Amino acid sequence: MKYIQFTKKENEIMDILWKHDVAMSANDIKIASKDLSINTIQQTLQKLLEIKYIKVAGIGQNKEGNHKII
């Protein structure tokens, strides 16, 4: 088994996801985080998707448009 060494931002986001144990959007993570910007969250989620550590649970909509729900 290959182990992944998370960056500080990846670890912070994964901690939020593990703590809540439900599918969360980037906006949900923003609300739960102390100081991460939405751009940082989205970029970090994209990287976590690329390395297949998280997956998309569905696609949702809000007034700004479509957003992935992780």
C-alpha positions in Angstrom: 0.0 0.0 0.0 1.3 3.4 -0.9 1.0 6.1 1.7 0.2 9.7 0.8 2.0 12.6 2.5 -0.6 15.5 2.5 0.4 19.1 2.3 -0.7 21.4 5.1 -3.8 22.6 3.1 -4.7 19.0 2.0 -4.4 17.9 5.6 -6.6 20.8 6.8 -9.3 19.9 4.2 -9.1 16.2 4.9 -9.5 16.9 8.6 -12.7 18.8 7.9 -14.0 16.0 5.6 -13.2 13.3 8.2 -14.7 15.3 11.1 -18.0 15.9 9.3 -18.2 12.4 7.7 -20.7 13.5 5.1 -20.5 14.7 1.5 -19.5 18.4 1.5 -19.2 21.1 -1.2 -16.3 23.5 -1.5 -18.6 26.1 0.1 -19.4 23.8 3.0 -15.7 23.3 3.6 -15.2 27.1 3.4 -17.8 27.6 6.2 -16.1 24.9 8.3 -12.6 26.2 7.8 -11.0 29.0 9.7 -9.0 30.8 7.1 -8.9 28.9 3.7 -10.0 30.8 0.7 -12.6 29.2 -1.7 -9.9 29.3 -4.5 -7.4 27.3 -2.3 -10.2 24.9 -1.3 -11.2 24.3 -4.9 -7.6 23.8 -6.1 -6.8 21.4 -3.2 -10.0 19.4 -3.9 -9.0 19.1 -7.5 -5.6 17.7 -6.6 -7.2 15.3 -4.1 -9.6 14.2 -6.9 -6.6 13.7 -9.3 -4.8 11.4 -6.9 -8.1 9.6 -6.3 -8.2 10.2 -2.6 -11.7 11.7 -2.7 -14.5 11.3 -5.2 -17.5 13.4 -6.4 -20.7 12.3 -4.6 -22.9 14.4 -6.9 -23.3 17.8 -8.5 -25.3 20.6 -6.9 -26.4 24.1 -7.8 -26.6 27.3 -6.0 -27.0 30.9 -7.2 -23.4 31.1 -8.5 -23.7 27.9 -10.6 -22.7 24.2 -10.5 -20.4 23.0 -7.7 -19.0 19.6 -7.0 -20.1 17.9 -3.8 -17.3 15.9 -2.4 
